[in-house]
């Protein structure tokens, strides 16, 4: 993507805002490097143990190894020749050499996988580096991802037998190829440096785990010249196997004895023997075939409309999974369709949100029961209290506004085929002792199936939804609960005739609150080590960053804290500023999601809300770009006409006034910093407006004024055709004027 397409509202200085759309951009890796420091372990023998590398019969491996050295000698010699011409100073030359390695490696993979015949092959290695199209999230789930989806791709994919598609959700594992053997060496100081190849593998895993349904770790085969390692990447870090050779040493002894038997074992294990669970699939869930799903739907006493949603046509089918809950909330659920929301974080919580229907058994007969619900999965820090506990506390507040969903069941995930069940933690998956670094998978089922705010059908619905969110946020703050992670995935429309509010607030995993309000009677699973210390409610880190929140919507002051690595208190004002950015995101996403949107506006949306590096996000945030676009005079005539047609004056003014509130808050912070740093005696010339910034009353005043203006002038309300992921919700989605003719969706 060209970086010179969108110049509108661009700040006066540039840090490469479009860099996050390029393969392996430095801005992405700068942030990822910060998160990876201290999370990479080299020469870990447990990697080979987990992948059962020694399981195949030694006699068969010996035979395969002998034929490999003979039949593939010409390909091995080609690799030796091209990798022997590396100029360590020439990155362009290295990439050229890597491209020359692909074809002989492809033949080697094919030979080793098919040595015993095609019948035993479960997966194939296929070259993907030269795929003509940009990789993207699953088409059916594209609405679940934020803009700015990374375009990089690995060198080879490991895919199911017979598949030739290059898609993140089709891959079981990856191969990364480097021409320089040095890339496989550990850095001299692993507390300060992370090798580029490790960052690339972590990036692959970040996208893979977000796109592959219910996957808990990723496996990457790393080839550096004539050597290799295997990496396992999960939500706490990267484990790298000991280094081995892909070729035998023919007698010169250079670099020590080289033996390719381990390489033979690895390729054959990945392509022939390992199950999907051994390669990363969540062991607590069970995939359903389309036939099994249809049989369950037919045998269920559910409304026909819901049955049609569960059983889409072949072209619309999305894999479903059975998700059981154990313990006090002993219920079983089945996912329906694609995810609603997916986080692209690797070392954050990796949140995914799904629609589900309960699966019940009556007289040995299984079937679906009840209504559609929503399931959330995320990896939580074991030192923090479970999110389900906070939902249970909020449910006891009789006077709480209706903008919080009811918890139906929830808790940390348990799995296993025998008692006692195991707790699904990253330490358990690794076979390690529990520690403060280990994360536990936590799941909730909530009563409300929300829709993304950007699916509003008219502007009154939009502003009323934001008002409901601010009202419930104000109430929770009065109880000492600050949400701490406002994002577009946590503020949702409440559709349907039974809705008690236009919108609601969810996801309290990073909430800041007084833990004395929590019930502590819940017994901890036996697998949790007693030495795991409980964290303060204000203690959380993003890698080594002492803040909480989602970067793309985080308040500017928190971004500055993350950049300086200085912890500050997360306040209600920070959440409110984030809510305003979600409003800007919501309207832009609605406008750019359909036909007719001018190209520059789409480019602008991706730049402002698709940035991944702290500096890029701070740049856009400081300029007011998430909101100022609505009233800017910098657009060309095409964009101006489009905005006038699809954004009303009241909504534009709401965004404008919220932007002013944010700018005043930013200026006060700058002034306070200047006074503290330079001890100025006279700051009267730099004081911002006396209007109070980022308070609930001020935000409600702005929203109520916009709502009143729209109510007084129904003709000014912009409406949109409902574009929904599920027809089950379509008929009850609109909350606007039902008699008013709707415009074509934009």
C-alpha positions as CSV (number, residue, x, y, z in Angstrom):
1,X,0.0,0.0,0.0
2,X,1.3,3.4,-0.9
3,X,2.0,5.8,1.9
4,X,1.1,8.9,0.0
5,X,-2.6,8.3,-0.6
6,X,-4.1,10.0,2.5
7,X,-2.6,13.3,3.3
8,X,-5.8,14.7,5.0
9,X,-5.4,15.8,8.6
10,X,-1.9,14.5,8.7
11,X,0.1,15.8,11.6
12,X,3.0,18.2,10.8
13,X,5.6,15.5,11.4
14,X,5.6,11.9,10.3
15,X,6.8,8.7,11.8
16,X,5.6,6.4,9.0
17,X,2.0,5.8,9.9
18,X,1.5,3.4,7.1
19,X,4.5,1.2,8.0
20,X,2.3,-1.3,9.8
21,X,0.8,-2.4,6.5
22,X,4.2,-3.6,5.1
23,X,5.7,-7.0,5.7
24,X,7.8,-7.1,8.8
25,X,7.6,-3.4,9.4
26,X,10.1,-1.9,11.8
27,X,7.3,-0.2,13.7
28,X,5.5,-3.5,14.4
29,X,8.7,-5.2,15.4
30,X,9.8,-2.4,17.7
31,X,6.7,-3.0,19.8
32,X,7.0,-6.8,19.5
33,X,10.6,-6.7,20.5
34,X,9.7,-4.8,23.7
35,X,7.2,-7.5,24.5
36,X,9.5,-10.4,23.6
37,X,12.4,-9.4,25.9
38,X,12.8,-12.0,28.5
39,X,10.2,-14.3,26.9
40,X,12.5,-16.2,24.5
41,X,14.2,-19.5,25.6
42,X,16.8,-21.2,23.4
43,X,17.9,-24.9,23.3
44,X,14.8,-26.1,25.2
45,X,14.6,-29.9,24.8
46,X,10.9,-30.0,25.8
47,X,10.0,-28.7,22.3
48,X,11.0,-32.0,20.7
49,X,9.4,-33.9,23.6
50,X,6.0,-32.1,23.1
51,X,6.2,-32.8,19.3
52,X,6.9,-36.5,20.0
53,X,10.0,-36.4,17.7
54,X,11.3,-39.7,19.0
55,X,8.1,-41.7,18.5
56,X,8.7,-43.0,15.0
57,X,10.5,-46.3,14.8
58,X,14.3,-45.8,14.7
59,X,14.7,-48.5,11.9
60,X,12.3,-46.6,9.7
61,X,14.0,-43.3,10.4
62,X,17.4,-44.8,9.6
63,X,16.2,-46.1,6.3
64,X,14.5,-42.8,5.4
65,X,17.7,-40.9,6.4
66,X,19.9,-43.0,4.2
67,X,17.7,-42.5,1.2
68,X,17.4,-38.8,2.0
69,X,21.1,-38.3,1.9
70,X,21.3,-40.2,-1.4
71,X,18.2,-39.2,-3.3
72,X,18.2,-35.6,-2.2
73,X,21.9,-35.0,-2.5
74,X,21.5,-32.7,-5.5
75,X,19.1,-30.5,-3.6
76,X,21.3,-30.4,-0.5
77,X,24.2,-29.4,-2.7
78,X,22.2,-26.6,-4.2
79,X,21.4,-25.3,-0.7
80,X,25.1,-25.6,0.3
81,X,26.1,-23.7,-2.8
82,X,23.7,-20.8,-2.5
83,X,24.0,-20.3,1.3
84,X,27.8,-20.4,0.9
85,X,27.7,-17.1,-1.0
86,X,26.1,-15.0,1.8
87,X,27.3,-11.4,2.2
88,X,26.5,-10.6,5.8
89,X,26.3,-6.9,5.0
90,X,23.8,-7.3,2.2
91,X,20.2,-7.8,3.2
92,X,19.0,-7.6,-0.4
93,X,21.5,-10.4,-1.3
94,X,20.2,-12.5,1.6
95,X,16.6,-12.2,0.4
96,X,17.7,-13.3,-3.1
97,X,19.5,-16.4,-1.6
98,X,16.4,-17.2,0.5
99,X,14.3,-17.2,-2.6
100,X,16.7,-19.7,-4.3
101,X,16.4,-22.0,-1.2
102,X,12.6,-22.4,-1.6
103,X,12.6,-24.8,-4.6
104,X,15.1,-27.4,-3.2
105,X,13.5,-27.2,0.2
106,X,10.1,-27.9,-1.3
107,X,11.5,-31.1,-3.0
108,X,13.1,-32.1,0.3
109,X,9.9,-31.7,2.3
110,X,7.9,-33.7,-0.3
111,X,10.5,-36.5,-0.3
112,X,10.6,-36.9,3.5
113,X,6.8,-36.6,3.9
114,X,6.0,-39.1,1.1
115,X,8.9,-41.6,1.7
116,X,6.5,-44.3,2.9
117,X,3.8,-43.5,0.3
118,X,1.2,-40.9,0.1
119,X,-1.4,-42.8,2.1
120,X,0.2,-42.0,5.5
121,X,0.6,-38.2,4.8
122,X,-1.7,-36.0,6.9
123,X,-0.2,-32.6,5.9
124,X,1.9,-30.9,3.2
125,X,4.5,-28.2,3.3
126,X,3.7,-25.7,0.5
127,X,5.6,-22.6,-0.5
128,X,3.7,-19.5,0.3
129,X,6.3,-16.7,0.1
130,X,5.5,-16.2,-3.6
131,X,1.7,-16.4,-3.2
132,X,0.2,-13.7,-5.5
133,X,-2.4,-12.4,-3.1
134,X,-2.1,-10.7,0.3
135,X,-3.1,-12.9,3.2
136,X,-6.2,-11.8,5.1
137,X,-8.4,-13.0,7.9
138,X,-11.0,-15.6,7.1
139,X,-13.5,-13.9,4.8
140,X,-16.6,-14.9,6.9
141,X,-15.0,-13.4,10.0
142,X,-13.5,-10.2,8.5
143,X,-15.8,-8.0,10.6
144,X,-14.2,-9.4,13.7
145,X,-10.9,-7.7,13.0
146,X,-9.7,-4.1,13.2
147,X,-8.3,-2.4,10.1
148,X,-4.6,-2.6,9.2
149,X,-4.4,-6.4,9.1
150,X,-0.7,-7.3,8.6
151,X,0.3,-8.4,5.1
152,X,3.3,-10.4,5.8
153,X,3.4,-14.2,5.2
154,X,5.7,-17.1,6.1
155,X,7.9,-18.9,3.6
156,X,6.1,-22.2,3.8
157,X,2.7,-23.3,5.2
158,X,1.9,-26.6,6.8
159,X,-1.6,-27.4,5.7
160,X,-3.9,-30.4,5.7
161,X,-3.4,-33.0,3.0
162,X,-4.6,-31.9,-0.4
163,X,-5.0,-28.2,0.5
164,X,-3.3,-25.6,-1.6
165,X,-4.9,-22.5,-0.1
166,X,-2.8,-19.8,1.5
167,X,-4.9,-18.5,4.4
168,X,-4.1,-18.0,8.0
169,X,-7.1,-20.1,9.2
170,X,-6.0,-23.0,6.9
171,X,-2.5,-23.3,8.3
172,X,-1.5,-25.8,11.0
173,X,2.1,-24.5,11.2
174,X,4.8,-22.6,9.3
175,X,8.4,-22.7,8.0
176,X,10.6,-19.6,8.1
177,X,13.8,-19.7,5.9
178,X,16.9,-17.6,6.5
179,X,20.1,-17.8,4.4
180,X,22.5,-16.9,7.1
181,X,23.4,-19.5,9.8
182,X,24.0,-16.7,12.2
183,X,20.3,-16.0,12.4
184,X,19.9,-19.2,14.3
185,X,22.3,-18.2,17.1
186,X,21.1,-16.7,20.4
187,X,21.8,-13.0,20.8
188,X,24.6,-12.1,23.2
189,X,22.3,-10.4,25.6
190,X,18.8,-11.9,25.5
191,X,17.5,-9.3,28.0
192,X,18.2,-6.5,25.5
193,X,18.0,-8.1,22.0
194,X,15.7,-10.4,20.1
195,X,16.7,-11.9,16.8
196,X,14.7,-10.8,13.8
197,X,13.7,-14.4,12.9
198,X,12.2,-14.9,16.4
199,X,10.2,-11.7,16.0
200,X,8.9,-12.9,12.6
201,X,7.9,-16.2,14.1
202,X,6.1,-14.4,17.0
203,X,4.3,-12.2,14.5
204,X,3.1,-15.3,12.5
205,X,1.9,-16.8,15.7
206,X,0.1,-13.6,16.7
207,X,-1.9,-13.7,13.5
208,X,-2.3,-17.5,13.4
209,X,-3.7,-17.7,16.9
210,X,-6.2,-14.9,16.1
211,X,-7.4,-16.5,12.8
212,X,-7.3,-20.2,13.6
213,X,-10.3,-21.2,15.7
214,X,-9.5,-22.3,19.2
215,X,-5.7,-22.6,18.8
216,X,-3.5,-22.1,21.9
217,X,0.0,-22.2,20.4
218,X,1.8,-22.2,17.0
219,X,4.6,-24.4,15.7
220,X,7.3,-22.9,13.4
221,X,10.2,-24.7,11.7
222,X,13.1,-22.3,11.4
223,X,15.8,-23.1,8.8
224,X,18.9,-21.0,8.9
225,X,21.2,-22.0,6.0
226,X,21.9,-25.7,6.6
227,X,20.7,-25.8,10.3
228,X,17.2,-25.7,11.9
229,X,15.3,-25.2,15.1
230,X,11.7,-25.7,15.9
231,X,9.9,-22.9,17.7
232,X,6.7,-23.2,19.8
233,X,5.0,-19.8,20.4
234,X,2.3,-19.3,22.9
235,X,0.8,-16.4,24.9
236,X,3.7,-16.2,27.2
237,X,6.7,-16.4,24.9
238,X,8.8,-18.4,22.5
239,X,10.5,-21.8,23.1
240,X,13.3,-22.8,20.7
241,X,14.6,-26.3,20.3
242,X,18.3,-27.2,20.3
243,X,19.9,-26.5,16.9
244,X,20.5,-29.4,14.4
245,X,21.6,-29.8,10.8
246,X,19.5,-30.7,7.8
247,X,22.5,-32.4,6.2
248,X,25.2,-34.9,7.3
249,X,28.8,-33.8,7.7
250,X,30.7,-35.7,5.0
251,X,34.0,-35.8,6.8
252,X,35.5,-32.4,7.1
253,X,34.2,-31.9,10.6
254,X,33.5,-28.2,10.1
255,X,31.3,-26.8,12.8
256,X,31.2,-30.1,14.6
257,X,29.5,-33.4,13.7
258,X,26.3,-32.9,11.7
259,X,23.5,-35.5,11.6
260,X,20.3,-35.0,9.7
261,X,18.3,-37.7,11.4
262,X,16.7,-35.2,13.7
263,X,15.6,-33.2,10.7
264,X,14.1,-36.3,9.2
265,X,12.2,-37.0,12.4
266,X,10.8,-33.4,12.6
267,X,9.5,-33.2,9.0
268,X,7.9,-36.6,9.3
269,X,6.3,-35.8,12.7
270,X,4.8,-32.5,11.4
271,X,3.5,-34.0,8.2
272,X,2.5,-37.5,9.3
273,X,2.1,-38.4,13.0
274,X,1.0,-35.4,15.1
275,X,-2.6,-34.6,15.8
276,X,-4.0,-31.1,15.7
277,X,-4.1,-30.9,19.5
278,X,-0.4,-31.7,19.5
279,X,0.2,-28.9,17.0
280,X,-1.8,-26.3,19.0
281,X,-5.5,-26.9,19.0
282,X,-7.3,-26.1,22.3
283,X,-7.6,-29.4,24.2
284,X,-10.8,-28.3,26.0
285,X,-13.0,-28.0,22.9
286,X,-14.2,-30.5,20.3
287,X,-14.7,-29.5,16.6
288,X,-18.0,-30.4,15.0
289,X,-18.4,-31.4,11.3
290,X,-21.1,-29.7,9.3
291,X,-23.0,-33.0,9.2
292,X,-22.9,-33.3,13.0
293,X,-24.0,-29.7,13.5
294,X,-27.0,-30.2,11.2
295,X,-28.0,-33.4,12.9
296,X,-28.0,-31.7,16.3
297,X,-30.0,-28.7,14.9
298,X,-32.6,-31.1,13.4
299,X,-33.0,-32.9,16.7
300,X,-33.5,-29.7,18.7
301,X,-36.7,-28.1,19.8
302,X,-35.7,-24.5,18.9
303,X,-37.3,-21.8,16.7
304,X,-37.0,-22.5,13.0
305,X,-35.4,-19.1,12.5
306,X,-32.6,-20.0,15.0
307,X,-32.2,-23.4,13.4
308,X,-31.6,-21.8,10.0
309,X,-28.9,-19.6,11.5
310,X,-27.2,-22.7,13.0
311,X,-27.4,-24.6,9.7
312,X,-26.3,-22.2,6.9
313,X,-25.7,-23.3,3.4
314,X,-22.5,-24.9,2.3
315,X,-21.1,-21.6,1.1
316,X,-21.7,-19.9,4.4
317,X,-20.7,-22.7,6.8
318,X,-18.1,-21.8,9.4
319,X,-16.6,-24.4,11.7
320,X,-18.4,-24.9,15.0
321,X,-16.9,-26.2,18.3
322,X,-18.4,-27.7,21.4
323,X,-17.2,-25.8,24.5
324,X,-17.9,-27.4,27.9
325,X,-17.8,-25.7,31.3
326,X,-16.9,-27.7,34.4
327,X,-17.5,-27.2,38.0
328,X,-20.4,-25.2,39.5
329,X,-21.3,-23.9,35.9
330,X,-21.5,-27.3,34.4
331,X,-23.0,-26.4,31.0
332,X,-22.0,-27.1,27.4
333,X,-22.2,-24.6,24.5
334,X,-21.7,-24.8,20.7
335,X,-20.3,-21.9,18.7
336,X,-22.4,-20.6,15.8
337,X,-20.8,-19.0,12.8
338,X,-17.7,-16.8,12.8
339,X,-16.3,-14.9,15.8
340,X,-17.8,-11.5,16.6
341,X,-14.5,-10.0,17.8
342,X,-10.9,-11.1,17.7
343,X,-7.9,-9.5,19.4
344,X,-4.6,-9.6,17.5
345,X,-2.5,-9.5,20.6
346,X,0.0,-12.2,21.4
347,X,1.1,-11.4,24.9
348,X,-2.1,-9.6,25.9
349,X,-5.3,-11.5,26.6
350,X,-5.9,-12.8,23.0
351,X,-9.6,-12.2,23.4
352,X,-12.2,-13.9,21.1
353,X,-15.9,-13.4,21.2
354,X,-18.4,-15.9,19.7
355,X,-22.1,-16.5,19.4
356,X,-23.1,-19.8,21.1
357,X,-26.2,-21.9,21.8
358,X,-26.5,-24.3,24.7
359,X,-26.1,-28.0,24.0
360,X,-28.1,-30.2,26.4
361,X,-28.6,-33.9,26.8
362,X,-32.1,-35.3,27.7
363,X,-32.7,-39.1,27.8
364,X,-29.4,-39.7,26.1
365,X,-30.5,-37.4,23.2
366,X,-28.4,-34.3,22.5
367,X,-29.8,-31.1,21.1
368,X,-29.7,-27.3,21.3
369,X,-31.8,-25.4,23.8
370,X,-32.6,-21.8,24.6
371,X,-31.6,-18.7,22.8
372,X,-28.4,-17.4,21.2
373,X,-25.8,-16.2,23.7
374,X,-22.3,-14.8,23.6
375,X,-19.1,-16.5,24.7
376,X,-15.8,-14.7,25.5
377,X,-12.4,-16.5,25.8
378,X,-9.3,-14.7,27.0
379,X,-6.0,-15.5,28.7
380,X,-5.9,-13.8,32.1
381,X,-3.1,-13.1,34.5
382,X,-3.4,-15.5,37.4
383,X,-2.5,-12.7,39.8
384,X,-5.7,-10.9,38.9
385,X,-9.1,-11.9,40.1
386,X,-11.3,-13.7,37.5
387,X,-13.6,-11.6,35.4
388,X,-16.5,-13.9,36.2
389,X,-16.2,-12.9,39.9
390,X,-16.6,-9.2,39.1
391,X,-19.7,-9.9,36.9
392,X,-21.2,-11.8,39.9
393,X,-20.6,-8.8,42.1
394,X,-22.2,-6.3,39.6
395,X,-25.2,-8.6,39.4
396,X,-25.9,-7.9,43.1
397,X,-26.3,-4.1,42.5
398,X,-30.1,-3.6,42.3
399,X,-29.9,0.0,41.0
400,X,-27.3,-0.7,38.3
401,X,-28.3,0.7,34.9
402,X,-29.1,-2.1,32.4
403,X,-26.0,-1.6,30.3
404,X,-24.1,-4.6,31.7
405,X,-24.9,-8.2,30.5
406,X,-25.9,-10.9,32.8
407,X,-23.3,-13.7,33.5
408,X,-24.8,-17.1,32.7
409,X,-21.7,-19.1,33.5
410,X,-18.0,-18.6,33.6
411,X,-14.6,-19.5,35.1
412,X,-11.2,-20.7,34.3
413,X,-11.0,-23.5,31.7
414,X,-10.6,-27.1,32.9
415,X,-9.9,-30.0,30.5
416,X,-8.9,-33.7,30.5
417,X,-10.2,-37.2,30.1
418,X,-9.9,-38.1,33.7
419,X,-10.2,-36.7,37.2
420,X,-8.9,-34.4,38.5
421,X,-9.2,-32.2,35.5
422,X,-6.3,-29.9,34.5
423,X,-6.4,-26.2,34.5
424,X,-5.6,-24.9,31.0
425,X,-2.6,-22.6,31.6
426,X,0.4,-21.8,29.5
427,X,2.6,-23.5,32.1
428,X,0.4,-26.7,31.9
429,X,0.8,-26.7,28.1
430,X,4.5,-26.4,28.5
431,X,4.8,-28.9,31.3
432,X,6.3,-26.2,33.6
433,X,5.5,-25.2,37.2
434,X,3.0,-22.5,37.6
435,X,4.5,-19.0,38.1
436,X,3.5,-15.4,37.8
437,X,4.3,-15.5,34.1
438,X,1.8,-18.3,33.4
439,X,-1.6,-17.3,32.1
440,X,-4.9,-19.2,32.5
441,X,-7.6,-19.4,29.8
442,X,-10.8,-17.9,31.2
443,X,-14.3,-18.2,29.6
444,X,-17.6,-16.5,30.1
445,X,-21.1,-16.9,28.6
446,X,-23.2,-13.7,28.8
447,X,-26.9,-13.2,28.3
448,X,-26.8,-10.6,25.5
449,X,-25.7,-11.2,21.9
450,X,-24.4,-7.8,21.0
451,X,-23.6,-6.3,17.6
452,X,-20.6,-4.1,16.8
453,X,-21.5,-0.5,17.3
454,X,-20.6,0.2,13.6
455,X,-23.7,-1.8,12.6
456,X,-26.0,1.0,13.8
457,X,-29.0,1.4,11.5
458,X,-29.6,5.1,12.3
459,X,-27.8,7.8,14.2
460,X,-30.3,8.0,17.1
461,X,-29.5,4.3,17.8
462,X,-25.8,5.2,17.7
463,X,-25.9,8.1,20.1
464,X,-28.3,6.4,22.5
465,X,-26.0,3.4,22.6
466,X,-23.1,5.6,23.6
467,X,-25.2,7.4,26.2
468,X,-26.2,4.0,27.7
469,X,-22.5,3.0,27.9
470,X,-21.5,6.3,29.5
471,X,-24.3,6.0,32.1
472,X,-23.4,2.5,33.2
473,X,-19.7,3.5,33.2
474,X,-20.5,6.4,35.5
475,X,-22.5,4.1,37.8
476,X,-19.7,1.5,38.0
477,X,-17.2,4.3,38.7
478,X,-19.3,5.4,41.7
479,X,-18.9,1.8,43.0
480,X,-15.1,2.0,42.6
481,X,-14.9,0.0,39.3
482,X,-13.0,1.5,36.4
483,X,-13.3,-0.5,33.3
484,X,-9.6,-0.1,32.1
485,X,-9.9,-1.5,28.6
486,X,-12.4,0.5,26.5
487,X,-12.3,-0.7,22.9
488,X,-14.6,-1.2,19.9
489,X,-15.0,-4.8,21.0
490,X,-16.2,-4.0,24.5
491,X,-18.9,-1.4,23.6
492,X,-21.8,-3.1,21.8
493,X,-25.3,-2.5,20.4
494,X,-28.1,-4.3,22.3
495,X,-30.4,-5.5,19.5
496,X,-33.8,-7.2,19.8
497,X,-37.2,-6.3,21.3
498,X,-36.1,-7.3,24.8
499,X,-33.3,-4.8,24.9
500,X,-33.3,-2.7,28.1
501,X,-30.8,-0.2,26.7
502,X,-29.5,0.8,23.2
503,X,-26.0,-0.4,24.1
504,X,-24.0,-2.1,26.8
505,X,-20.5,-2.4,28.2
506,X,-18.7,-5.7,28.6
507,X,-15.2,-7.2,29.2
508,X,-14.1,-6.4,32.7
509,X,-10.9,-8.5,32.7
510,X,-8.7,-5.5,33.2
511,X,-11.0,-3.5,35.5
512,X,-9.5,-1.6,38.4
513,X,-11.5,-2.1,41.6
514,X,-11.3,-2.8,45.3
515,X,-11.0,-6.5,45.6
516,X,-12.5,-6.6,49.0
517,X,-15.9,-6.6,47.3
518,X,-15.2,-10.0,45.7
519,X,-16.4,-13.3,47.1
520,X,-13.4,-15.4,48.1
521,X,-15.3,-18.6,48.8
522,X,-14.6,-19.9,45.3
523,X,-12.1,-22.7,45.6
524,X,-9.0,-22.5,43.5
525,X,-8.3,-25.5,41.2
526,X,-5.7,-27.8,42.6
527,X,-3.4,-27.2,39.6
528,X,-2.8,-23.6,40.6
529,X,0.5,-23.4,42.5
530,X,0.1,-21.7,45.9
531,X,3.2,-19.6,45.3
532,X,1.6,-17.6,42.5
533,X,1.2,-14.2,44.1
534,X,-1.9,-12.0,43.7
535,X,-1.4,-8.7,42.0
536,X,-2.6,-5.3,43.0
537,X,-5.7,-4.2,41.1
538,X,-3.6,-1.4,39.5
539,X,-0.7,-3.7,38.5
540,X,-0.7,-4.9,34.9
541,X,1.9,-4.9,32.2
542,X,1.9,-5.0,28.4
543,X,5.2,-6.7,28.0
544,X,7.3,-4.2,30.0
545,X,4.7,-1.4,29.7
546,X,3.0,-0.5,33.0
547,X,-0.5,0.3,31.7
548,X,-3.7,-1.4,30.7
549,X,-5.9,-0.9,27.7
550,X,-6.1,-1.5,23.9
551,X,-3.5,0.7,22.2
552,X,-5.7,1.8,19.3
553,X,-8.2,3.4,21.6
554,X,-6.1,4.3,24.6
555,X,-6.0,7.8,26.0
556,X,-3.0,9.8,25.0
557,X,-1.7,10.2,28.6
558,X,-1.6,6.4,28.9
559,X,0.2,6.0,25.6
560,X,2.8,8.4,26.9
561,X,3.1,6.4,30.0
562,X,3.6,3.2,27.9
563,X,6.2,5.0,25.8
564,X,8.2,6.2,28.9
565,X,7.5,3.0,30.8
566,X,6.4,5.0,33.8
567,X,3.3,3.7,35.6
568,X,0.4,6.1,36.2
569,X,-3.0,5.6,37.7
570,X,-5.7,4.6,35.2
571,X,-8.6,7.0,35.7
572,X,-12.2,7.3,34.6
573,X,-11.2,10.2,32.4
574,X,-8.9,7.9,30.5
575,X,-11.8,5.5,29.8
576,X,-14.0,8.4,28.7
577,X,-11.4,9.6,26.2
578,X,-11.2,6.1,24.9
579,X,-15.0,6.0,24.5
580,X,-14.8,9.1,22.3
581,X,-12.2,7.4,20.1
582,X,-14.5,4.3,19.8
583,X,-17.2,6.8,18.5
584,X,-14.9,8.1,15.8
585,X,-13.9,4.5,14.9
586,X,-17.6,3.4,14.8
587,X,-18.8,6.1,12.4
588,X,-15.7,5.7,10.2
589,X,-16.1,1.9,10.0
590,X,-19.8,2.2,9.1
591,X,-18.9,4.7,6.3
592,X,-16.0,2.7,5.0
593,X,-17.6,-0.8,5.2
594,X,-19.8,-0.5,2.1
595,X,-19.8,0.7,-1.5
596,X,-19.5,4.3,-2.4
597,X,-16.9,5.3,0.2
598,X,-14.2,7.5,-1.3
599,X,-10.7,5.9,-1.3
600,X,-9.0,8.6,0.7
601,X,-11.5,8.2,3.6
602,X,-10.8,4.4,3.6
603,X,-7.1,5.0,3.6
604,X,-7.5,7.5,6.5
605,X,-9.5,5.0,8.5
606,X,-6.7,2.4,8.2
607,X,-4.0,4.8,9.0
608,X,-5.6,6.2,12.1
609,X,-7.1,3.0,13.6
610,X,-4.9,0.4,12.0
611,X,-1.6,1.7,13.4
612,X,0.3,-0.8,15.6
613,X,3.3,1.1,17.0
614,X,3.1,3.4,20.0
615,X,4.7,6.3,18.2
616,X,2.3,6.1,15.2
617,X,-0.7,5.8,17.5
618,X,0.5,8.8,19.6
619,X,1.0,10.8,16.5
620,X,-2.6,10.4,15.3
621,X,-4.0,10.7,18.8
622,X,-2.1,14.0,19.5
623,X,-3.4,15.6,16.3
624,X,-7.0,14.7,17.2
625,X,-7.4,12.6,14.1
626,X,-9.8,10.0,15.5
627,X,-12.5,12.6,15.7
628,X,-11.5,15.8,13.8
629,X,-12.1,14.2,10.4
630,X,-15.9,14.8,10.8
631,X,-15.5,18.6,10.7
632,X,-12.3,19.1,8.8
633,X,-12.1,21.5,5.9
634,X,-9.1,19.6,4.4
635,X,-11.1,17.0,2.5
636,X,-11.5,17.1,-1.3
637,X,-15.0,17.7,-2.8
638,X,-15.8,14.0,-3.2
639,X,-15.1,13.2,0.5
640,X,-16.9,16.4,1.6
641,X,-20.0,15.4,-0.4
642,X,-19.9,11.9,1.0
643,X,-19.6,13.0,4.6
644,X,-22.5,15.5,4.2
645,X,-24.7,12.8,2.8
646,X,-23.9,10.2,5.5
647,X,-23.0,12.1,8.7
648,X,-25.6,14.5,10.2
649,X,-24.7,17.8,11.8
650,X,-25.6,16.7,15.3
651,X,-23.4,13.6,15.1
652,X,-20.5,15.7,13.7
653,X,-20.9,18.2,16.5
654,X,-20.8,15.4,19.1
655,X,-17.5,14.2,17.7
656,X,-16.2,17.8,17.4
657,X,-17.1,18.7,21.1
658,X,-15.6,15.4,22.3
659,X,-12.4,16.2,20.4
660,X,-12.3,19.6,22.0
661,X,-12.6,18.0,25.5
662,X,-9.8,15.7,24.7
663,X,-7.6,18.4,23.3
664,X,-8.2,20.5,26.5
665,X,-7.2,17.5,28.6
666,X,-4.0,17.0,26.6
667,X,-3.1,20.7,26.9
668,X,-3.6,20.7,30.7
669,X,-1.3,17.7,30.9
670,X,1.3,19.5,28.8
671,X,1.0,22.7,31.0
672,X,1.3,20.7,34.2
673,X,4.4,19.0,32.8
674,X,5.9,22.3,31.7
675,X,5.2,23.9,35.2
676,X,6.8,20.9,36.9
677,X,9.8,20.8,34.7
678,X,10.5,24.5,34.2
679,X,8.9,26.0,37.3
680,X,7.1,28.7,35.3
681,X,5.5,31.5,37.4
682,X,3.1,32.6,34.8
683,X,1.1,30.1,32.8
684,X,-2.0,32.2,32.2
685,X,-1.2,32.5,28.5
686,X,-1.2,28.7,28.1
687,X,-4.3,27.8,30.1
688,X,-6.9,25.8,28.3
689,X,-10.6,26.3,28.4
690,X,-12.2,26.3,31.9
691,X,-14.7,23.7,30.7
692,X,-14.2,20.5,32.7
693,X,-12.6,17.8,30.6
694,X,-13.4,14.1,30.4
695,X,-16.1,13.9,33.0
696,X,-19.3,11.8,32.8
697,X,-21.5,14.8,33.2
698,X,-19.8,16.6,30.3
699,X,-19.9,13.6,28.0
700,X,-23.6,13.0,28.8
701,X,-24.3,16.7,28.2
702,X,-22.7,16.4,24.7
703,X,-24.6,13.2,23.9
704,X,-27.9,14.4,25.2
705,X,-27.7,17.6,23.1
706,X,-27.0,15.6,20.0
707,X,-29.9,13.2,20.7
708,X,-32.3,16.1,21.3
709,X,-31.3,17.7,18.0
710,X,-31.9,14.5,16.1
711,X,-35.2,13.9,17.8
712,X,-36.4,17.4,17.0
713,X,-35.4,17.0,13.3
714,X,-36.1,13.4,12.2
715,X,-35.4,14.3,8.6
716,X,-31.7,15.0,9.5
717,X,-31.2,11.5,11.0
718,X,-28.9,9.4,8.7
719,X,-30.1,5.8,8.3
720,X,-28.4,2.7,7.1
721,X,-29.6,-0.7,5.8
722,X,-28.8,-3.3,8.5
723,X,-25.9,-5.4,7.5
724,X,-25.8,-8.2,10.0
725,X,-23.8,-11.4,10.5
726,X,-26.9,-13.3,11.5
727,X,-30.4,-13.0,10.1
728,X,-31.8,-14.3,13.4
729,X,-31.2,-10.7,14.8
730,X,-32.0,-8.7,11.7
731,X,-35.7,-8.1,12.2
732,X,-35.2,-6.5,15.6
733,X,-32.0,-4.6,15.1
734,X,-33.2,-1.1,14.1
735,X,-34.1,1.3,16.8
736,X,-34.8,4.4,14.6
737,X,-37.9,5.7,13.0
738,X,-39.6,2.7,11.4
739,X,-41.6,4.8,9.0
740,X,-38.6,6.6,7.6
741,X,-37.2,5.3,4.3
742,X,-33.8,3.8,4.8
743,X,-30.9,4.8,2.6
744,X,-28.7,2.4,0.8
745,X,-26.0,1.0,3.1
746,X,-22.7,2.8,2.8
